[in-house]
Amino acid sequence: MSAPLLSTTGISKTYASGRRRVVALDNTSIAVARGETLGLVGPSGSGKSTLARVLLRLIAPDAGRVDFDGVDLLSLRGEKLRAMRQRIQMVFQDPLAAFNPRATVGGALADPLRIHGIAGPDQRPAAVAHLLERVGLDPSLASRAIHEISGGQRQRVAIARAIATKPDLIVLDEAVSALDVSVRGKILELLVDLQREQGLAYVFVSHDLAVVRAISHHIAIMDAGRIVEHGPTPDVVADPQSATGRALVAAVPRLLHT
């Protein structure tokens, strides 16, 4: 069996809340294969988003290790870390908050091309147009302000920005939870198509097991900062072994009949 693209070992993170210590992650370990999707699911407060941010080096864990393609991600600094960020991207739940709302769509997509030296000034307009087409949007949207387009369009722009650097892995944190059902389905189809075409790996974070099942090859269930269950998606959905897994399946009755 080949080594995973991404793996964590013993990740722990504790926050102080007044006089209390809140354990967000407790010896948490996951692994993601190249070209596959790991669904990270659990109730609110289970530690999913904290783990996602650790993977991106947005927050530092108190202990543990994150390995990406054989490199200790937590040891990287400066230029080496910047170069690695090109290979690992993130899509957030609220794309409007993730963008400068006064920026144009084209400006938002041109930024990673400029920052990572992917396209020169003369090449960027064509590269931006290509990215918009890749996510099913009209290139004419490049001149529109981020706040002027719909939520579904913004999420597609967020995905376009994530794939602009040609990453190996994208972490999606509740990336479709704010969208209506029809738009959600189209975004999930887009993600699957991009994965098939580009060999992307995803860590797909959600509280919704039905959505996770639709896109994930494997599922890791979190509760109280720990991975309480992990396995191939069909196995976890059909016969959850943890109390948390059983509760998540019971909350979506249609999973039991499909």
TORLUMPA-737833 format. One record per residue (C-alpha): residue number from 1; residue in three letters; x, y, z. Coordinates in nm, 3 decimals. Example, Ala and Ser with C-alpha at 12.3 -4.5 7.8 and 13.67 -1.06 7.14 Angstrom:
% TORLUMPA-737833
<pt 1, 'ALA', <1.230, -0.450, 0.780>>
<pt 2, 'SER', <1.367, -0.106, 0.714>>
//
This chain:
% TORLUMPA-737833
<pt 1, 'MET', <0.000, 0.000, 0.000>>
<pt 2, 'SER', <0.143, 0.339, -0.097>>
<pt 3, 'ALA', <0.202, 0.608, 0.163>>
<pt 4, 'PRO', <-0.087, 0.851, 0.214>>
<pt 5, 'LEU', <-0.064, 1.199, 0.065>>
<pt 6, 'LEU', <-0.156, 1.354, 0.399>>
<pt 7, 'SER', <-0.149, 1.208, 0.747>>
<pt 8, 'THR', <-0.169, 1.341, 1.100>>
<pt 9, 'THR', <-0.039, 1.168, 1.409>>
<pt 10, 'GLY', <-0.142, 1.250, 1.765>>
<pt 11, 'ILE', <-0.268, 1.602, 1.700>>
<pt 12, 'SER', <-0.381, 1.775, 2.020>>
<pt 13, 'LYS', <-0.510, 2.128, 2.076>>
<pt 14, 'THR', <-0.645, 2.287, 2.392>>
<pt 15, 'TYR', <-0.797, 2.632, 2.435>>
<pt 16, 'ALA', <-0.839, 2.834, 2.751>>
<pt 17, 'SER', <-1.191, 2.962, 2.820>>
<pt 18, 'GLY', <-1.184, 3.165, 3.137>>
<pt 19, 'ARG', <-1.064, 2.922, 3.401>>
<pt 20, 'ARG', <-1.162, 2.622, 3.192>>
<pt 21, 'ARG', <-0.950, 2.427, 2.948>>
<pt 22, 'VAL', <-1.139, 2.319, 2.637>>
<pt 23, 'VAL', <-0.993, 2.019, 2.455>>
<pt 24, 'ALA', <-1.055, 2.076, 2.083>>
<pt 25, 'LEU', <-0.835, 1.792, 1.954>>
<pt 26, 'ASP', <-0.726, 1.490, 2.155>>
<pt 27, 'ASN', <-0.458, 1.269, 1.999>>
<pt 28, 'THR', <-0.625, 1.290, 1.658>>
<pt 29, 'SER', <-0.487, 1.094, 1.362>>
<pt 30, 'ILE', <-0.618, 1.075, 1.004>>
<pt 31, 'ALA', <-0.485, 0.977, 0.661>>
<pt 32, 'VAL', <-0.587, 1.081, 0.309>>
<pt 33, 'ALA', <-0.483, 0.899, -0.007>>
<pt 34, 'ARG', <-0.396, 1.071, -0.334>>
<pt 35, 'GLY', <-0.700, 1.136, -0.549>>
<pt 36, 'GLU', <-0.947, 1.033, -0.279>>
<pt 37, 'THR', <-1.185, 1.210, -0.044>>
<pt 38, 'LEU', <-1.189, 1.173, 0.332>>
<pt 39, 'GLY', <-1.517, 1.288, 0.482>>
<pt 40, 'LEU', <-1.467, 1.435, 0.828>>
<pt 41, 'VAL', <-1.802, 1.436, 1.002>>
<pt 42, 'GLY', <-1.929, 1.491, 1.352>>
<pt 43, 'PRO', <-2.158, 1.705, 1.567>>
<pt 44, 'SER', <-2.095, 2.073, 1.630>>
<pt 45, 'GLY', <-1.797, 2.123, 1.858>>
<pt 46, 'SER', <-1.643, 1.786, 1.775>>
<pt 47, 'GLY', <-1.317, 1.943, 1.652>>
<pt 48, 'LYS', <-1.364, 1.911, 1.276>>
<pt 49, 'SER', <-1.293, 2.272, 1.184>>
<pt 50, 'THR', <-1.003, 2.295, 1.429>>
<pt 51, 'LEU', <-0.840, 1.995, 1.264>>
<pt 52, 'ALA', <-0.901, 2.146, 0.919>>
<pt 53, 'ARG', <-0.722, 2.462, 1.023>>
<pt 54, 'VAL', <-0.431, 2.266, 1.167>>
<pt 55, 'LEU', <-0.389, 2.095, 0.829>>
<pt 56, 'LEU', <-0.357, 2.435, 0.662>>
<pt 57, 'ARG', <-0.120, 2.572, 0.928>>
<pt 58, 'LEU', <-0.380, 2.837, 1.012>>
<pt 59, 'ILE', <-0.347, 2.736, 1.377>>
<pt 60, 'ALA', <-0.068, 2.547, 1.550>>
<pt 61, 'PRO', <-0.140, 2.229, 1.748>>
<pt 62, 'ASP', <-0.003, 2.178, 2.098>>
<pt 63, 'ALA', <0.134, 1.839, 1.999>>
<pt 64, 'GLY', <0.144, 1.596, 1.708>>
<pt 65, 'ARG', <0.267, 1.578, 1.353>>
<pt 66, 'VAL', <0.127, 1.657, 1.007>>
<pt 67, 'ASP', <0.297, 1.488, 0.713>>
<pt 68, 'PHE', <0.227, 1.595, 0.355>>
<pt 69, 'ASP', <0.387, 1.399, 0.075>>
<pt 70, 'GLY', <0.660, 1.284, 0.309>>
<pt 71, 'VAL', <0.735, 1.630, 0.453>>
<pt 72, 'ASP', <0.676, 1.736, 0.815>>
<pt 73, 'LEU', <0.440, 2.026, 0.746>>
<pt 74, 'LEU', <0.468, 2.174, 1.095>>
<pt 75, 'SER', <0.845, 2.217, 1.058>>
<pt 76, 'LEU', <0.826, 2.438, 0.748>>
<pt 77, 'ARG', <0.895, 2.809, 0.763>>
<pt 78, 'GLY', <0.931, 3.099, 0.521>>
<pt 79, 'GLU', <0.972, 3.019, 0.153>>
<pt 80, 'LYS', <0.937, 2.643, 0.204>>
<pt 81, 'LEU', <0.601, 2.692, 0.376>>
<pt 82, 'ARG', <0.483, 2.934, 0.106>>
<pt 83, 'ALA', <0.575, 2.683, -0.164>>
<pt 84, 'MET', <0.386, 2.408, 0.019>>
<pt 85, 'ARG', <0.076, 2.627, 0.051>>
<pt 86, 'GLN', <0.054, 2.619, -0.328>>
<pt 87, 'ARG', <-0.014, 2.244, -0.301>>
<pt 88, 'ILE', <-0.272, 2.262, -0.020>>
<pt 89, 'GLN', <-0.575, 2.490, -0.052>>
<pt 90, 'MET', <-0.893, 2.552, 0.146>>
<pt 91, 'VAL', <-1.254, 2.639, 0.068>>
<pt 92, 'PHE', <-1.450, 2.789, 0.357>>
<pt 93, 'GLN', <-1.820, 2.777, 0.444>>
<pt 94, 'ASP', <-1.875, 3.150, 0.383>>
<pt 95, 'PRO', <-1.697, 3.256, 0.064>>
<pt 96, 'LEU', <-1.798, 3.619, 0.112>>
<pt 97, 'ALA', <-1.602, 3.631, 0.438>>
<pt 98, 'ALA', <-1.306, 3.461, 0.269>>
<pt 99, 'PHE', <-1.282, 3.728, -0.002>>
<pt 100, 'ASN', <-1.235, 4.101, 0.007>>
<pt 101, 'PRO', <-1.600, 4.190, -0.068>>
<pt 102, 'ARG', <-1.489, 4.495, -0.269>>
<pt 103, 'ALA', <-1.264, 4.286, -0.491>>
<pt 104, 'THR', <-1.372, 4.177, -0.834>>
<pt 105, 'VAL', <-1.402, 3.811, -0.926>>
<pt 106, 'GLY', <-1.110, 3.851, -1.164>>
<pt 107, 'GLY', <-0.896, 4.017, -0.900>>
<pt 108, 'ALA', <-0.968, 3.741, -0.648>>
<pt 109, 'LEU', <-0.863, 3.474, -0.898>>
<pt 110, 'ALA', <-0.561, 3.667, -1.021>>
<pt 111, 'ASP', <-0.416, 3.698, -0.670>>
<pt 112, 'PRO', <-0.297, 3.335, -0.629>>
<pt 113, 'LEU', <-0.164, 3.340, -0.986>>
<pt 114, 'ARG', <0.044, 3.645, -0.897>>
<pt 115, 'ILE', <0.148, 3.538, -0.546>>
<pt 116, 'HIS', <0.273, 3.198, -0.660>>
<pt 117, 'GLY', <0.423, 3.320, -0.988>>
<pt 118, 'ILE', <0.193, 3.099, -1.195>>
<pt 119, 'ALA', <0.103, 3.354, -1.462>>
<pt 120, 'GLY', <0.251, 3.688, -1.563>>
<pt 121, 'PRO', <0.042, 4.006, -1.596>>
<pt 122, 'ASP', <-0.028, 3.946, -1.965>>
<pt 123, 'GLN', <-0.131, 3.585, -1.906>>
<pt 124, 'ARG', <-0.361, 3.639, -1.609>>
<pt 125, 'PRO', <-0.681, 3.749, -1.789>>
<pt 126, 'ALA', <-0.680, 3.430, -1.999>>
<pt 127, 'ALA', <-0.592, 3.219, -1.695>>
<pt 128, 'VAL', <-0.878, 3.376, -1.496>>
<pt 129, 'ALA', <-1.121, 3.314, -1.782>>
<pt 130, 'HIS', <-1.008, 2.950, -1.798>>
<pt 131, 'LEU', <-1.059, 2.906, -1.422>>
<pt 132, 'LEU', <-1.411, 3.047, -1.442>>
<pt 133, 'GLU', <-1.496, 2.814, -1.728>>
<pt 134, 'ARG', <-1.354, 2.518, -1.531>>
<pt 135, 'VAL', <-1.607, 2.578, -1.254>>
<pt 136, 'GLY', <-1.898, 2.638, -1.490>>
<pt 137, 'LEU', <-1.907, 3.019, -1.480>>
<pt 138, 'ASP', <-1.908, 3.270, -1.764>>
<pt 139, 'PRO', <-1.573, 3.450, -1.799>>
<pt 140, 'SER', <-1.765, 3.779, -1.815>>
<pt 141, 'LEU', <-1.814, 3.749, -1.439>>
<pt 142, 'ALA', <-1.448, 3.850, -1.396>>
<pt 143, 'SER', <-1.546, 4.217, -1.394>>
<pt 144, 'ARG', <-1.818, 4.175, -1.130>>
<pt 145, 'ALA', <-1.764, 4.251, -0.763>>
<pt 146, 'ILE', <-1.766, 3.952, -0.528>>
<pt 147, 'HIS', <-2.062, 4.090, -0.332>>
<pt 148, 'GLU', <-2.268, 4.126, -0.650>>
<pt 149, 'ILE', <-2.285, 3.757, -0.740>>
<pt 150, 'SER', <-2.496, 3.481, -0.586>>
<pt 151, 'GLY', <-2.389, 3.250, -0.304>>
<pt 152, 'GLY', <-2.359, 2.955, -0.539>>
<pt 153, 'GLN', <-2.149, 3.160, -0.782>>
<pt 154, 'ARG', <-1.927, 3.279, -0.497>>
<pt 155, 'GLN', <-1.864, 2.922, -0.387>>
<pt 156, 'ARG', <-1.768, 2.829, -0.743>>
<pt 157, 'VAL', <-1.529, 3.125, -0.747>>
<pt 158, 'ALA', <-1.385, 3.001, -0.416>>
<pt 159, 'ILE', <-1.327, 2.659, -0.573>>
<pt 160, 'ALA', <-1.174, 2.825, -0.881>>
<pt 161, 'ARG', <-0.935, 3.014, -0.655>>
<pt 162, 'ALA', <-0.846, 2.691, -0.475>>
<pt 163, 'ILE', <-0.761, 2.505, -0.796>>
<pt 164, 'ALA', <-0.572, 2.804, -0.943>>
<pt 165, 'THR', <-0.246, 2.688, -0.783>>
<pt 166, 'LYS', <-0.288, 2.332, -0.916>>
<pt 167, 'PRO', <-0.296, 2.183, -0.564>>
<pt 168, 'ASP', <-0.277, 1.818, -0.466>>
<pt 169, 'LEU', <-0.518, 1.859, -0.174>>
<pt 170, 'ILE', <-0.815, 2.084, -0.099>>
<pt 171, 'VAL', <-0.968, 2.109, 0.249>>
<pt 172, 'LEU', <-1.337, 2.202, 0.231>>
<pt 173, 'ASP', <-1.482, 2.320, 0.563>>
<pt 174, 'GLU', <-1.864, 2.307, 0.552>>
<pt 175, 'ALA', <-1.826, 2.431, 0.195>>
<pt 176, 'VAL', <-2.183, 2.352, 0.084>>
<pt 177, 'SER', <-2.379, 2.383, 0.409>>
<pt 178, 'ALA', <-2.498, 2.739, 0.340>>
<pt 179, 'LEU', <-2.627, 2.656, -0.010>>
<pt 180, 'ASP', <-2.975, 2.542, -0.106>>
<pt 181, 'VAL', <-3.023, 2.180, -0.205>>
<pt 182, 'SER', <-3.015, 2.225, -0.583>>
<pt 183, 'VAL', <-2.702, 2.441, -0.577>>
<pt 184, 'ARG', <-2.539, 2.204, -0.326>>
<pt 185, 'GLY', <-2.584, 1.912, -0.563>>
<pt 186, 'LYS', <-2.424, 2.101, -0.850>>
<pt 187, 'ILE', <-2.124, 2.201, -0.636>>
<pt 188, 'LEU', <-2.074, 1.839, -0.527>>
<pt 189, 'GLU', <-2.088, 1.726, -0.891>>
<pt 190, 'LEU', <-1.829, 1.993, -0.978>>
<pt 191, 'LEU', <-1.597, 1.869, -0.702>>
<pt 192, 'VAL', <-1.625, 1.510, -0.820>>
<pt 193, 'ASP', <-1.555, 1.614, -1.180>>
<pt 194, 'LEU', <-1.249, 1.817, -1.078>>
<pt 195, 'GLN', <-1.120, 1.527, -0.872>>
<pt 196, 'ARG', <-1.158, 1.290, -1.163>>
<pt 197, 'GLU', <-0.987, 1.527, -1.406>>
<pt 198, 'GLN', <-0.704, 1.651, -1.184>>
<pt 199, 'GLY', <-0.649, 1.371, -0.933>>
<pt 200, 'LEU', <-0.727, 1.599, -0.640>>
<pt 201, 'ALA', <-0.751, 1.474, -0.283>>
<pt 202, 'TYR', <-1.013, 1.630, -0.056>>
<pt 203, 'VAL', <-1.071, 1.654, 0.315>>
<pt 204, 'PHE', <-1.443, 1.727, 0.320>>
<pt 205, 'VAL', <-1.560, 1.860, 0.656>>
<pt 206, 'SER', <-1.933, 1.855, 0.734>>
<pt 207, 'HIS', <-2.189, 1.784, 1.004>>
<pt 208, 'ASP', <-2.419, 1.633, 0.737>>
<pt 209, 'LEU', <-2.356, 1.262, 0.685>>
<pt 210, 'ALA', <-2.576, 1.253, 0.374>>
<pt 211, 'VAL', <-2.356, 1.511, 0.200>>
<pt 212, 'VAL', <-2.038, 1.339, 0.317>>
<pt 213, 'ARG', <-2.159, 1.006, 0.184>>
<pt 214, 'ALA', <-2.224, 1.159, -0.158>>
<pt 215, 'ILE', <-1.862, 1.260, -0.210>>
<pt 216, 'SER', <-1.635, 1.060, 0.022>>
<pt 217, 'HIS', <-1.441, 0.739, -0.030>>
<pt 218, 'HIS', <-1.372, 0.708, 0.343>>
<pt 219, 'ILE', <-1.534, 0.863, 0.649>>
<pt 220, 'ALA', <-1.379, 0.961, 0.980>>
<pt 221, 'ILE', <-1.629, 1.041, 1.255>>
<pt 222, 'MET', <-1.523, 1.286, 1.525>>
<pt 223, 'ASP', <-1.657, 1.349, 1.871>>
<pt 224, 'ALA', <-1.501, 1.548, 2.155>>
<pt 225, 'GLY', <-1.181, 1.600, 1.959>>
<pt 226, 'ARG', <-1.122, 1.232, 1.884>>
<pt 227, 'ILE', <-1.170, 1.007, 1.583>>
<pt 228, 'VAL', <-1.426, 0.759, 1.715>>
<pt 229, 'GLU', <-1.478, 0.567, 1.392>>
<pt 230, 'HIS', <-1.313, 0.538, 1.052>>
<pt 231, 'GLY', <-1.369, 0.324, 0.747>>
<pt 232, 'PRO', <-1.489, 0.299, 0.387>>
<pt 233, 'THR', <-1.798, 0.512, 0.337>>
<pt 234, 'PRO', <-2.042, 0.227, 0.255>>
<pt 235, 'ASP', <-1.935, 0.034, 0.565>>
<pt 236, 'VAL', <-1.965, 0.328, 0.804>>
<pt 237, 'VAL', <-2.307, 0.429, 0.670>>
<pt 238, 'ALA', <-2.448, 0.074, 0.659>>
<pt 239, 'ASP', <-2.317, -0.042, 0.996>>
<pt 240, 'PRO', <-2.178, 0.236, 1.217>>
<pt 241, 'GLN', <-1.980, 0.099, 1.510>>
<pt 242, 'SER', <-1.970, 0.408, 1.734>>
<pt 243, 'ALA', <-2.252, 0.572, 1.925>>
<pt 244, 'THR', <-2.179, 0.898, 1.743>>
<pt 245, 'GLY', <-2.192, 0.722, 1.406>>
<pt 246, 'ARG', <-2.523, 0.557, 1.489>>
<pt 247, 'ALA', <-2.668, 0.892, 1.596>>
<pt 248, 'LEU', <-2.554, 1.060, 1.274>>
<pt 249, 'VAL', <-2.707, 0.786, 1.060>>
<pt 250, 'ALA', <-3.031, 0.792, 1.260>>
<pt 251, 'ALA', <-3.054, 1.167, 1.202>>
<pt 252, 'VAL', <-3.074, 1.105, 0.825>>
<pt 253, 'PRO', <-3.333, 0.825, 0.789>>
<pt 254, 'ARG', <-3.306, 0.810, 0.410>>
<pt 255, 'LEU', <-2.950, 0.675, 0.446>>
<pt 256, 'LEU', <-3.097, 0.355, 0.584>>
<pt 257, 'HIS', <-3.298, 0.291, 0.269>>
<pt 258, 'THR', <-3.052, 0.384, -0.009>>
//
